[in-house]
Amino acid sequence: MTVSRGWNGTWIDKGDLVEVGNASWNGALGTGGTATIGYNATHGGGTPPFLSPTLDGVVCG
């Protein structure tokens, strides 16, 4: 999978791994605060896309 565009974060495509960091404006959310991220990507049929997304190493679900 290749991320072609991401928003509300800083995106680093490392082949089989995509890392997303905070944007300049959402790095210090208050208690109960939220931030929504999004992306556009293409999938060529190799590694399945985002089967187990994680946040700070903890699986999201």
Backbone bond lengths (Angstrom), bond angles and torsions (degrees), N, CA, C in turn:
res aa  C-N    CA-C-N  psi(-1)  N-CA   C-N-CA  omega(-1)  CA-C   N-CA-C  phi
1 M - - - 1.433 - - 1.515 107.85 -
2 T 1.313 116.12 141.09 1.450 121.99 177.57 1.522 108.67 -125.72
3 V 1.318 116.54 122.20 1.465 120.99 176.87 1.518 107.38 -79.58
4 S 1.331 116.47 120.55 1.460 120.63 -179.18 1.528 111.87 -95.74
5 R 1.325 116.44 -22.41 1.472 120.47 179.95 1.521 107.95 -161.00
6 G 1.332 116.50 134.78 1.444 121.41 174.66 1.523 109.38 -134.46
7 W 1.321 116.50 154.09 1.466 118.96 179.75 1.523 110.81 -136.34
8 N 1.316 114.58 159.48 1.466 125.05 -178.28 1.521 112.38 61.71
9 G 1.322 116.81 31.19 1.454 123.18 176.86 1.511 109.82 -174.33
10 T 1.325 116.29 173.00 1.456 121.43 173.25 1.521 106.81 -104.47
11 W 1.312 117.43 125.67 1.457 123.44 -170.13 1.517 110.54 -109.58
12 I 1.343 115.96 132.75 1.454 122.13 175.28 1.530 107.51 -128.06
13 D 1.318 116.34 115.47 1.464 122.27 179.86 1.517 107.93 -93.05
14 K 1.338 116.97 115.81 1.464 122.30 -178.06 1.528 111.26 -112.75
15 G 1.317 117.39 32.72 1.462 121.20 -179.92 1.519 110.77 85.30
16 D 1.336 117.17 -99.72 1.463 120.77 179.59 1.523 112.24 -80.49
17 L 1.318 118.53 -3.62 1.456 123.35 -176.81 1.518 109.09 -132.58
18 V 1.315 116.79 134.47 1.464 121.49 173.63 1.513 107.26 -120.36
19 E 1.330 116.80 124.54 1.461 121.57 178.59 1.516 109.52 -105.95
20 V 1.329 115.51 140.54 1.460 121.45 177.41 1.517 108.05 -126.45
21 G 1.306 115.66 124.94 1.464 121.30 175.32 1.514 109.57 -108.65
22 N 1.321 115.78 171.44 1.461 118.96 -179.74 1.528 111.62 -67.67
23 A 1.329 114.91 153.36 1.460 121.45 171.15 1.530 107.43 -81.44
24 S 1.305 117.09 167.29 1.470 120.19 -177.73 1.521 112.96 -59.80
25 W 1.319 117.67 -28.81 1.467 120.90 -175.15 1.528 113.80 -94.87
26 N 1.347 119.77 -10.21 1.464 119.38 -176.32 1.524 113.10 -122.45
27 G 1.322 117.66 23.90 1.453 121.09 -177.34 1.509 114.70 -81.50
28 A 1.315 118.38 -13.03 1.467 120.93 -178.25 1.520 109.21 -135.50
29 L 1.325 116.23 69.56 1.464 120.49 179.56 1.527 109.76 -74.93
30 G 1.304 116.35 142.96 1.456 121.20 176.69 1.518 111.19 -74.30
31 T 1.315 115.83 171.58 1.456 121.56 178.22 1.521 110.18 -53.70
32 G 1.320 116.80 128.42 1.459 122.05 -179.17 1.515 114.03 79.58
33 G 1.333 117.45 -1.26 1.463 120.90 179.41 1.522 111.20 -70.37
34 T 1.298 116.09 157.44 1.460 121.07 179.14 1.518 110.57 -134.07
35 A 1.298 115.24 157.68 1.455 122.54 172.00 1.527 106.58 -142.59
36 T 1.302 116.52 135.88 1.453 121.71 -179.83 1.516 108.43 -107.91
37 I 1.342 116.35 132.46 1.455 120.56 176.20 1.521 108.71 -111.58
38 G 1.304 116.07 162.57 1.452 120.66 177.13 1.511 109.65 -154.82
39 Y 1.324 115.75 163.18 1.454 120.03 -179.25 1.516 110.92 -156.79
40 N 1.323 115.26 158.08 1.454 123.76 168.47 1.520 105.81 -114.61
41 A 1.327 116.62 138.68 1.457 119.99 -177.67 1.517 110.25 -148.92
42 T 1.319 114.47 163.92 1.448 121.36 172.43 1.524 108.11 -119.29
43 H 1.321 116.40 148.73 1.464 121.10 -179.50 1.509 107.73 -126.91
44 G 1.322 115.73 123.69 1.453 120.47 -176.51 1.518 114.47 -95.87
45 G 1.330 119.00 5.10 1.443 121.12 176.55 1.509 115.40 98.07
46 G 1.332 119.29 -2.67 1.465 121.73 178.96 1.524 110.52 -81.71
47 T 1.304 116.15 -106.98 1.454 122.04 -179.71 1.523 109.70 -66.56
48 P 1.327 118.54 129.64 1.470 120.10 178.49 1.533 111.24 -60.35
49 P 1.320 118.05 144.69 1.460 120.57 -177.04 1.523 112.25 -77.10
50 F 1.302 117.15 130.62 1.471 127.09 168.21 1.521 114.66 35.93
51 L 1.314 117.83 61.53 1.456 120.62 178.04 1.522 111.80 -75.21
52 S 1.330 116.68 -31.20 1.462 120.70 -177.45 1.517 110.39 -137.80
53 P 1.339 118.50 72.76 1.459 118.81 178.60 1.521 110.20 -63.45
54 T 1.335 116.72 145.17 1.456 121.47 179.43 1.518 110.31 -127.50
55 L 1.309 116.00 156.90 1.466 123.38 173.34 1.507 106.68 -126.59
56 D 1.335 116.46 116.57 1.466 122.42 -175.47 1.525 111.64 51.82
57 G 1.345 116.35 39.66 1.436 122.07 176.94 1.525 115.75 83.68
58 V 1.332 117.56 -2.02 1.473 122.14 179.36 1.518 109.07 -103.86
59 V 1.330 117.20 128.39 1.472 121.89 -178.15 1.523 109.75 -62.05
60 C 1.335 116.38 132.57 1.466 122.61 177.16 1.526 108.60 -85.77
61 G 1.315 116.74 150.96 1.448 115.89 178.14 1.429 116.04 -173.40
